[in-house]
Amino acid sequence: MSVTPKPRPRLSFWEIWNMSFGFLGIQFGFALQNANVSRIFETLGANIDAIPILWIAAPVTGLVVQPIIGYFSDRTWTRLGRRRPYFLWGAIFASAGLIIMPNSPYLWVAAGMLWILDASINISMEPFRAFVGDMLPSEQRTKGFAMQSFFIGTGAVVASALPWMMTNWFGIANTAPEGMIPPSVKWSFYIGGAVFLLAVLWTVTRTREYSPEELEAFEAYEDEQIDDAEEVKREVPIEAGEGGKKVTFGIIFTLLGIVATAGVYFGGYDAELYIVSVGIAVLGVVSFLAGFIQQSGKTDQGLVVVVHDFLHMPKTMVQLAVVQFFSWFALFSLWIYTTAAVTSHIYGTSDTTSALYNQGADWVGILFAVYNGFAAVVAFGLAPLAKLTSRKIVHAIALIAGGISLIGIYFMSSPNMLIISMLGIGFAWASILAMPYAILAGSLPAKKMGLYMGIFNFFIVIPQILAASLLGFATRNWFGGEAIYSLMLGGAAMIVAAASMYFVDDVDDPDTANLP
């Protein structure tokens, strides 16, 4: 049935504020996790070079959860709409996880809770990205994702600093007997659970969603505005007979994964490398299953759709995937190694029971608050900067600033000097959370916005998996256990991401000649 094309309505500042407010809670939980989980793992007895392998739960969970949630949210329509039910249920489970996590009695329990917590956060987070694409016209998408960056930064400022605030403002102890999580960390997680749920409830109750018919009319109008829209937003039909290619691909990668796993085992290499070898085999099995199901004629089955659309991504999405890969490799090195790097390189201790170590760990929380706070401030300048130049140029400059700042930590001689690096990282963080999604949204078909946003998460997750498997190996075998060099490697990766922006086509940038 044909629809009458019409422009997507522009929303007011407060409407964009309300639809983005839930990200305040999501990032509250995410920042508490990022700033404190390594500390929790070390407190419960993890060795420094084992921490990346424990962190692997988070990205693997996102790899599985986000495309599934995206696929189903595209096909959901309830009284709450298509995206908001996922916001709400994810928030409920994540809040429970934040309360349970700091009470983990053993390392394996903490690792398991990280898995559950990250799954819940991803259930809430993934539809928020598609939500902006659903609700805002092209000329407001940069502003919409920048608003998310603002709330992410604001939430992370408070959340990252909470353990320090608990100790220095309220006198709650930041030390505990060996193997016990400090009370300041526990109370921070309890507060985070409440904030997460309340912030998401605000968005759920204060926004409405467009119907599927309205979204179809909006996309028809936007397609008229883009040159070669059929090529830009191409949808390759799923043909039952083409499943053989996926089967062949699956067999090859499964065998490669098995051979690589055997090589790691018989060669006596580090266990972290199993993540890569087994991951290759799993990719092969998934592709084989999708091809087999497709050959049977079930072309609308979820696994077939996800694998097919992954193999036929829009051109702009493929280009952005390279940028995301190197950007998030750098960020993962920041999150898992900053505590170890600062406490050893700046404070000169790795004794997790010492007051000096915990002082350094608390300062890392403050540093994370600084870069997130600066990101919140910079977020409001992203849209004006993009209008003066372009979204591509702004993102490239931000990534260069972040890369130089990560490398620069090595040259800092005091804790206070680290704030300088955090400003550059904050600029990069604000842009990473906004610009790739603003560029991507205009290249995606509206009816698959959620699925493609979930698939796009692969290029956030895959580099984190590689970082978790390779950085531990590199830190131990190449860097002599010095975490600071892993941060410098991350900085180099971020500069590579900046260079990759040159090759990205921003097909619906309202300030470029792509629009007639």
C-alpha positions as a printed Julia matrix, in Angstrom:
516×3 Matrix{Float64}:
  0.0     0.0    0.0
  1.46    3.36  -1.04
  1.87    6.18   1.45
  1.93    9.94   1.04
  5.48   11.17   1.72
  5.73   13.81   4.42
  8.62   15.36   6.37
  9.47   14.13   9.83
  8.39   16.83  12.34
 11.07   18.86  14.07
 10.98   18.43  17.83
 11.49   21.11  20.46
 14.5    21.25  22.74
 12.5    19.82  25.66
 11.05   17.01  23.56
 14.58   15.97  22.59
 15.59   16.36  26.25
 12.8    14.06  27.45
 13.43   11.37  24.84
 17.14   11.33  25.75
 16.86   11.6   29.53
 16.88    7.84  30.05
 20.5     7.76  28.91
 21.38    9.54  32.15
 20.45    6.38  34.01
 21.96    4.0   31.46
 25.31    5.76  31.63
 25.1     5.95  35.42
 25.14    2.17  35.51
 27.65    1.86  32.66
 30.1     4.31  34.28
 29.92    2.59  37.66
 30.72   -0.65  35.88
 33.6     0.83  33.87
 35.26    2.66  36.75
 34.88   -0.01  39.42
 34.69   -3.52  37.96
 38.48   -3.85  37.52
 38.82   -2.72  41.13
 36.24   -5.31  42.23
 38.0    -8.05  40.27
 41.4    -7.17  41.73
 39.92   -6.99  45.23
 38.45  -10.48  44.8
 41.85  -11.85  43.79
 42.23  -11.37  40.01
 45.75  -10.86  38.64
 46.3    -7.76  36.51
 46.91   -9.72  33.3
 43.74  -11.77  33.88
 41.42   -8.74  34.06
 40.85   -8.42  30.28
 39.62  -12.01  30.05
 37.16  -11.33  32.91
 35.88   -8.24  31.11
 35.06  -10.31  28.03
 31.56  -10.95  29.39
 30.52   -7.38  28.63
 31.3    -7.16  24.9
 30.23  -10.74  24.15
 26.89  -10.01  25.77
 26.45   -6.9   23.64
 27.38   -8.83  20.51
 24.54  -11.28  21.12
 21.92   -9.07  22.76
 21.89   -5.9   20.66
 21.0    -7.34  17.23
 18.35   -9.55  18.85
 16.79   -6.58  20.63
 17.07   -4.48  17.47
 15.4    -7.18  15.37
 12.47   -7.57  17.75
 12.03   -3.88  18.52
 11.64   -3.21  14.77
  8.74   -5.69  14.84
  7.18   -4.64  18.15
  4.14   -2.43  18.55
  2.44   -2.08  21.95
  0.68    0.6   23.96
  4.18    1.79  24.91
  5.33    1.78  21.28
  8.15   -0.23  19.74
 11.28    0.89  21.64
 10.04    1.94  25.08
  9.13   -1.57  26.36
 12.79   -2.55  25.95
 13.97    0.61  27.73
 11.81   -0.29  30.7
 12.55   -3.99  31.12
 16.26   -3.48  30.6
 16.25   -0.83  33.32
 14.47   -3.09  35.81
 16.98   -5.92  35.36
 20.01   -3.58  35.28
 18.95   -1.9   38.53
 18.74   -5.28  40.22
 22.18   -6.19  38.85
 23.73   -2.99  40.21
 22.5    -3.86  43.69
 23.79   -7.44  43.57
 27.18   -6.83  41.84
 29.16   -5.25  44.74
 27.98   -7.96  47.12
 29.68  -10.71  45.09
 31.5   -13.01  47.55
 33.77  -14.63  44.94
 35.49  -13.65  41.72
 33.41  -16.03  39.6
 30.21  -14.52  41.0
 31.39  -11.01  40.11
 32.27  -12.14  36.57
 28.82  -13.71  36.19
 27.09  -10.61  37.5
 29.03   -8.49  35.0
 27.56  -10.67  32.27
 23.99  -10.24  33.56
 24.42   -6.53  34.23
 25.82   -5.83  30.79
 23.05   -7.81  29.09
 20.46   -5.7   30.92
 22.2    -2.43  30.07
 22.32   -3.47  26.41
 18.58   -4.24  26.4
 17.93   -0.62  27.41
 20.71    0.99  25.41
 20.26   -0.48  21.92
 16.72    0.84  21.25
 17.75    4.33  22.39
 20.04    4.64  19.36
 17.26    3.6   16.98
 14.87    5.9   18.88
 16.72    9.0   17.68
 16.64    7.73  14.1
 12.9     7.09  14.44
 11.98   10.41  15.99
 14.21   13.12  14.49
 14.71   14.51  10.96
 18.21   14.52   9.49
 18.95   18.12  10.46
 18.21   17.34  14.14
 19.92   13.95  14.47
 23.3    15.42  15.35
 21.55   17.4   18.08
 19.68   14.3   19.25
 22.76   12.12  19.56
 24.66   15.04  21.08
 21.92   15.29  23.7
 22.5    11.63  24.47
 26.21   12.45  24.79
 25.33   15.19  27.27
 23.34   12.83  29.47
 25.97   10.13  29.12
 28.64   12.58  30.25
 26.55   14.01  33.07
 25.58   10.62  34.43
 29.12    9.35  34.18
 30.55   12.38  36.02
 28.51   11.68  39.1
 28.72    7.89  38.86
 32.49    7.8   38.36
 33.07   10.13  41.3
 30.56    8.45  43.63
 33.03    6.24  45.57
 35.24    9.3   46.16
 32.19   11.34  47.2
 31.0     8.61  49.56
 34.37    8.7   51.33
 35.23   12.39  51.27
 31.78   13.9   51.7
 29.96   11.31  53.79
 32.78    9.55  55.6
 32.01    6.08  54.24
 35.11    3.86  54.25
 36.92    3.21  50.97
 38.94    0.3   52.34
 37.87   -3.13  53.54
 39.46   -6.4   54.68
 41.15   -8.48  52.01
 38.63   -9.97  49.59
 35.84   -7.54  50.59
 34.39   -4.71  48.49
 34.71   -1.31  50.22
 31.44    0.17  51.57
 31.91    3.31  49.45
 31.72    1.19  46.3
 28.67   -0.73  47.52
 26.67    2.4   48.29
 27.62    3.88  44.92
 26.13    0.86  43.15
 22.93    1.02  45.24
 22.42    4.69  44.28
 23.19    3.83  40.66
 20.44    1.21  40.58
 17.84    3.75  41.7
 18.99    6.45  39.26
 18.99    4.0   36.34
 15.38    2.99  36.82
 14.02    6.49  37.55
 15.74    8.11  34.56
 14.43    5.5   32.11
 10.94    5.81  33.59
 11.07    9.55  32.81
 11.64    8.88  29.1
  9.05    6.1   28.98
  6.33    8.3   30.47
  7.25   11.61  28.79
  7.56   10.58  25.14
  5.37    9.08  22.43
  6.46    7.11  19.39
  5.41    7.4   15.76
  3.31    4.58  14.32
  4.75    2.27  11.64
  2.61    4.03   9.03
  3.98    7.45  10.0
  7.55    6.16   9.87
  6.97    4.78   6.38
  5.68    8.17   5.19
  8.67    9.94   6.73
 11.15    7.6    5.02
  9.44    8.01   1.67
  9.89   11.79   1.96
 13.54   11.48   3.01
 14.3     9.11   0.13
 13.09   11.81  -2.25
 15.72   14.15  -0.81
 18.72   11.83  -1.28
 20.43   11.23  -4.59
 20.42    7.51  -5.46
 18.43    6.65  -2.35
 17.83    3.1   -3.58
 21.59    2.48  -3.64
 22.26    4.31  -0.36
 19.56    2.45   1.57
 19.65   -0.71  -0.47
 17.85   -3.78   0.82
 19.1    -6.94  -0.85
 16.23   -9.47  -0.95
 16.77  -12.78   0.82
 16.57  -15.6   -1.69
 16.26  -19.19  -0.44
 18.68  -20.49  -3.06
 21.48  -18.18  -1.93
 21.85  -19.94   1.41
 24.59  -22.11  -0.08
 27.07  -19.22   0.07
 26.5   -18.85   3.81
 26.87  -22.61   4.28
 30.2   -22.63   2.43
 31.4   -19.56   4.34
 30.32  -21.2    7.59
 32.18  -24.46   6.9
 35.4   -22.62   6.02
 35.36  -20.42   9.12
 34.38  -23.28  11.42
 37.36  -25.32  10.2
 39.67  -22.3   10.52
 38.47  -21.76  14.09
 39.01  -25.42  15.0
 42.54  -25.41  13.52
 43.4   -22.14  15.3
 42.06  -23.46  18.61
 44.14  -26.62  18.23
 47.17  -24.46  17.49
 46.67  -22.46  20.67
 46.21  -25.65  22.72
 49.12  -27.68  21.37
 51.37  -24.64  21.08
 50.88  -23.83  24.75
 49.89  -20.22  24.0
 48.03  -17.97  26.43
 44.41  -18.87  27.15
 43.22  -15.41  26.07
 43.87  -16.4   22.45
 41.07  -18.97  22.69
 38.67  -16.03  22.53
 39.79  -15.25  18.99
 40.05  -18.84  17.74
 36.76  -19.99  19.26
 35.12  -16.77  18.07
 36.08  -17.6   14.48
 34.56  -21.06  14.86
 31.35  -19.64  16.37
 31.06  -17.18  13.47
 31.33  -20.12  11.09
 28.67  -22.14  12.92
 26.25  -19.19  12.96
 26.75  -18.59   9.23
 26.29  -22.3    8.49
 23.03  -22.44  10.46
 21.71  -19.28   8.8
 22.51  -20.68   5.34
 20.96  -24.05   6.13
 17.75  -22.43   7.38
 17.68  -20.12   4.36
 18.01  -23.08   1.97
 14.99  -24.66   3.62
 12.92  -21.66   2.51
 12.58  -19.89   5.89
 13.9   -16.56   4.65
 12.09  -14.53   7.33
 13.65  -16.41  10.26
 15.49  -14.06  12.65
 18.94  -15.64  12.39
 18.76  -15.6    8.59
 17.73  -11.94   8.54
 20.5   -10.84  10.93
 23.27  -12.71   9.08
 21.96  -11.63   5.67
 21.74   -7.95   6.62
 25.18   -8.14   8.24
 26.64   -9.4    4.95
 24.76   -6.71   2.95
 25.28   -3.59   5.06
 24.84   -0.15   3.45
 28.09    1.34   2.14
 28.26    4.11   4.75
 27.85    1.55   7.52
 30.79   -0.48   6.19
 32.97    2.64   6.13
 31.99    3.63   9.66
 32.67    0.09  10.86
 36.41    0.65  10.38
 36.28    3.89  12.37
 34.32    2.24  15.17
 36.69   -0.72  15.31
 39.77    1.34  16.12
 37.88    3.85  18.3
 36.46    1.19  20.61
 39.7    -0.8   20.77
 41.19    2.38  22.25
 38.3     2.94  24.64
 38.46   -0.63  25.94
 42.16   -0.22  26.74
 41.25    2.97  28.63
 38.57    1.3   30.72
 40.4    -1.85  31.69
 43.9    -0.45  32.2
 43.59    3.09  33.56
 43.33    1.96  37.2
 46.37   -0.32  36.91
 48.35    2.22  34.87
 47.69    5.16  37.21
 48.25    3.26  40.46
 51.51    1.72  39.23
 52.92    4.41  36.9
 51.9     7.48  38.93
 51.34    6.24  42.5
 53.99    3.5   42.39
 51.97    0.65  43.94
 50.02   -2.43  42.88
 49.06   -3.57  46.4
 45.24   -3.53  46.31
 45.01   -3.56  50.13
 47.12   -0.42  50.6
 45.68    3.01  51.25
 47.87    4.41  48.44
 46.41    2.02  45.87
 42.85    2.86  46.91
 43.69    6.55  46.83
 44.88    6.09  43.24
 41.83    4.03  42.34
 39.57    6.75  43.72
 41.48    9.34  41.68
 40.8     7.28  38.55
 37.12    7.68  39.36
 37.64   11.45  39.46
 39.54   11.34  36.15
 36.71    9.39  34.56
 34.32   11.99  35.92
 36.45   14.75  34.35
 36.47   13.25  30.86
 32.76   12.48  31.05
 32.01   15.95  32.39
 33.96   17.59  29.62
 32.14   15.35  27.14
 28.83   16.63  28.52
 29.93   20.23  27.99
 31.41   19.63  24.54
 28.28   17.73  23.41
 26.32   20.97  23.0
 29.03   22.32  20.69
 29.09   19.34  18.34
 26.1    20.39  16.23
 27.33   23.99  15.7
 30.84   22.73  14.89
 29.42   20.24  12.39
 27.39   23.02  10.76
 30.54   25.14  10.36
 32.59   22.26   8.93
 31.02   18.79   8.64
 30.23   15.84  10.85
 33.19   13.98   9.35
 35.72   16.7   10.12
 34.51   17.22  13.68
 34.74   13.5   14.42
 38.23   13.17  12.92
 39.55   16.09  14.99
 37.98   14.67  18.15
 39.58   11.27  17.6
 43.02   12.82  17.04
 42.66   14.74  20.31
 41.68   11.54  22.13
 44.55    9.52  20.69
 47.19   12.11  21.58
 45.73   12.4   25.08
 45.87    8.64  25.71
 49.51    8.49  24.61
 50.26   11.57  26.71
 49.39    9.81  29.99
 52.81    8.16  29.85
 54.48   11.57  30.08
 52.47   12.84  33.06
 54.39   13.08  36.34
 51.62   13.81  38.85
 47.98   12.87  39.37
 46.74   16.41  38.71
 48.44   16.56  35.3
 46.31   13.63  34.17
 43.34   16.0   33.99
 44.87   17.48  30.82
 44.67   14.11  29.07
 41.11   13.62  30.28
 39.97   16.76  28.42
 41.14   15.37  25.08
 39.62   11.99  25.86
 36.36   13.72  26.81
 36.22   15.49  23.45
 36.72   12.17  21.66
 34.14   10.42  23.87
 31.45   13.03  23.17
 31.97   12.7   19.44
 32.15    8.87  19.48
 28.74    8.79  21.15
 27.14   11.14  18.63
 28.75   11.57  15.23
 28.93    7.95  13.94
 25.25    7.41  14.77
 24.16   10.74  13.26
 26.01    9.83  10.05
 24.75    6.24  10.06
 21.04    6.9   10.69
 20.5     8.64   7.36
 21.84    5.64   5.41
 19.49    3.08   7.0
 15.98    1.97   5.99
 13.54    3.05   8.71
 11.93   -0.37   9.11
 15.33   -1.89   9.94
 16.72    0.95  12.04
 16.83   -1.15  15.22
 18.39   -4.2   13.58
 21.11   -2.22  11.82
 21.9    -0.23  14.98
 22.27   -3.59  16.73
 24.52   -4.94  13.96
 26.53   -1.7   14.12
 27.29   -2.66  17.7
 29.36   -5.56  16.3
 32.02   -2.99  15.47
 32.03   -1.83  19.06
 32.08   -5.35  20.46
 34.53   -7.13  18.14
 37.41   -4.73  18.91
 36.67   -5.11  22.62
 36.82   -8.9   22.28
 40.14   -8.61  20.47
 41.38   -6.14  23.08
 40.37   -8.49  25.88
 42.16  -11.4   24.23
 45.25   -9.59  22.95
 45.93   -6.8   25.44
 46.44   -9.21  28.34
 48.88  -11.18  26.18
 50.67   -8.0   25.06
 50.83   -6.51  28.56
 52.38   -9.65  29.98
 54.68  -10.68  27.13
 55.57   -7.44  25.36
 55.13   -4.7   27.94
 56.58   -6.43  31.03
 53.3    -6.13  32.93
 53.27   -2.31  32.52
 49.67   -1.31  31.81
 50.69    2.18  30.71
 51.94    0.81  27.37
 48.54   -0.73  26.68
 47.03    2.74  27.05
 49.55    4.11  24.54
 48.62    1.35  22.1
 45.0     2.42  22.5
 45.97    6.0   21.67
 47.6     4.88  18.44
 44.44    2.98  17.49
 42.32    6.11  18.01
 44.54    8.08  15.63
 44.08    5.35  13.0
 40.31    5.73  13.49
 40.63    9.47  12.8
 42.45    8.8    9.52
 39.7     6.34   8.5
 37.08    9.11   8.61
 38.45   10.4    5.29
 36.83    7.44   3.51
 33.32    7.81   5.05
 30.39    9.04   2.9
 27.92   11.1    4.96
 25.0    10.62   2.58
 22.37   12.81   4.26
 24.4    15.54   5.93
 22.04   18.53   5.53
 25.04   20.88   5.21
 26.72   19.12   2.27
 26.0    18.8   -1.43
 24.62   15.26  -1.09
 21.14   16.75  -0.9
 19.67   18.35  -4.03
